[in-house]
Amino acid sequence: MKKNKIYLYLISTIIIVAMLWSALSTPGIRDLKGNLKEISFIRNEQNTGPIIRIYAVSIDEENWESMEQYGNYMPHNKYGTTRIYFFLSKNTYDGKLQLEGENIEKSFQKQCIALYEKNGMSQTSLIKYPFK
């Protein structure tokens, strides 16, 4: 009887340690190359309809894979839209984001190197140099 309890505790401990290790070793935004940093964020206050999220993010280099992965990690709601504008760190975006019309100011559009968008049907796209 005591052997069964010892085996049960041992197996339970191994399972708990494996679950913790799996949860803590999952890759995330910090693991991406390019030193990605959120500069600005805006979200509509509509809680009954589609939620629109718009981000401005700086990155050290043109690493398209990291930008797309960053976009995949960001929150998204069913039937909502998530847009992320990427800027090089040396050309950091200093303007304000807008929900209506052009999301970023025209004076900063030429500095935008990529636009990631996830639409209401969870389809993603990464457009390189969207304003050129």
C-alpha positions as CSV (number, residue, x, y, z in Angstrom):
1,M,0.0,0.0,0.0
2,K,2.8,2.4,0.9
3,K,4.6,1.6,-2.4
4,N,1.5,2.5,-4.4
5,K,1.3,5.9,-2.6
6,I,5.0,6.6,-3.3
7,Y,4.6,5.7,-7.0
8,L,1.5,7.9,-7.2
9,Y,3.3,10.9,-5.6
10,L,6.3,10.3,-7.9
11,I,4.2,10.2,-11.0
12,S,2.1,13.2,-10.0
13,T,5.3,15.2,-9.3
14,I,6.7,14.3,-12.7
15,I,3.5,15.3,-14.5
16,I,3.3,18.6,-12.6
17,V,7.0,19.4,-13.4
18,A,6.5,18.5,-17.0
19,M,3.5,20.8,-17.3
20,L,5.3,23.7,-15.6
21,W,8.4,23.3,-17.8
22,S,6.2,23.2,-21.0
23,A,4.3,26.3,-20.0
24,L,7.4,28.3,-19.0
25,S,9.5,27.3,-22.0
26,T,6.9,28.3,-24.7
27,P,8.4,30.9,-27.0
28,G,7.0,34.4,-26.9
29,I,7.5,38.0,-28.0
30,R,10.7,38.4,-26.0
31,D,12.3,35.5,-28.0
32,L,11.9,37.2,-31.3
33,K,14.9,38.7,-33.1
34,G,15.0,42.5,-33.7
35,N,14.3,44.0,-30.3
36,L,10.6,44.6,-31.0
37,K,9.0,47.3,-28.8
38,E,5.4,48.6,-28.7
39,I,5.5,52.4,-29.2
40,S,1.8,53.2,-29.3
41,F,-1.6,51.4,-29.1
42,I,-5.2,52.4,-29.7
43,R,-8.4,50.4,-29.4
44,N,-12.0,51.2,-30.0
45,E,-14.3,51.2,-27.0
46,Q,-16.9,49.0,-28.8
47,N,-17.4,46.0,-26.7
48,T,-20.6,44.7,-28.4
49,G,-19.2,44.7,-32.0
50,P,-15.9,44.2,-33.8
51,I,-12.9,45.3,-31.8
52,I,-10.3,47.2,-33.7
53,R,-6.7,47.2,-32.3
54,I,-3.9,49.3,-33.9
55,Y,-0.3,49.2,-32.8
56,A,2.9,51.0,-33.7
57,V,6.0,48.9,-33.1
58,S,9.7,49.6,-33.5
59,I,12.2,47.0,-34.7
60,D,16.0,47.2,-35.1
61,E,16.2,45.6,-38.5
62,E,14.0,44.4,-41.4
63,N,13.2,40.9,-40.1
64,W,10.0,40.0,-41.9
65,E,9.6,36.6,-40.0
66,S,9.9,38.3,-36.6
67,M,7.3,40.9,-37.7
68,E,4.8,38.3,-38.8
69,Q,5.4,36.2,-35.7
70,Y,4.9,39.3,-33.5
71,G,1.6,39.9,-35.2
72,N,0.6,36.3,-34.6
73,Y,1.3,36.7,-30.9
74,M,-0.8,39.8,-30.5
75,P,-4.4,39.6,-29.2
76,H,-7.2,39.2,-31.7
77,N,-11.0,38.9,-31.4
78,K,-13.4,37.0,-33.7
79,Y,-14.7,39.5,-36.3
80,G,-12.3,42.1,-35.0
81,T,-9.2,43.6,-36.7
82,T,-5.7,43.9,-35.5
83,R,-3.2,46.2,-37.4
84,I,0.4,46.6,-36.6
85,Y,2.6,49.3,-38.2
86,F,6.3,48.6,-38.0
87,F,9.0,51.3,-37.9
88,L,12.8,51.0,-37.7
89,S,14.1,51.9,-34.3
90,K,16.1,54.8,-35.8
91,N,12.9,56.2,-37.2
92,T,10.7,55.8,-34.2
93,Y,7.0,56.8,-34.7
94,D,6.2,59.9,-32.5
95,G,2.7,60.5,-33.8
96,K,-0.7,59.5,-32.5
97,L,-2.7,56.5,-33.9
98,Q,-6.2,57.1,-35.2
99,L,-9.1,54.7,-35.6
100,E,-10.8,56.5,-38.5
101,G,-9.3,57.1,-41.9
102,E,-5.5,56.9,-42.1
103,N,-4.3,55.2,-38.9
104,I,-0.9,56.9,-38.8
105,E,-0.1,60.5,-39.7
106,K,0.9,61.2,-43.3
107,S,4.3,62.6,-42.2
108,F,5.3,59.2,-40.8
109,Q,3.9,57.0,-43.6
110,K,7.1,56.9,-45.5
111,Q,9.0,55.6,-42.4
112,C,6.6,52.6,-42.1
113,I,8.4,49.5,-43.3
114,A,5.6,47.0,-42.8
115,L,2.0,46.6,-42.0
116,Y,0.7,43.4,-40.4
117,E,-3.1,42.8,-40.4
118,K,-5.3,40.1,-39.1
119,N,-8.9,40.5,-40.3
120,G,-12.2,39.4,-38.9
121,M,-11.8,35.9,-40.4
122,S,-8.4,35.5,-38.8
123,Q,-6.6,35.8,-42.2
124,T,-3.2,37.4,-41.9
125,S,-1.1,39.5,-44.2
126,L,2.2,41.3,-44.0
127,I,2.7,44.1,-46.5
128,K,6.2,45.3,-47.0
129,Y,6.5,49.1,-47.4
130,P,2.7,49.7,-47.5
131,F,3.0,53.5,-48.3
132,K,5.5,53.4,-51.2
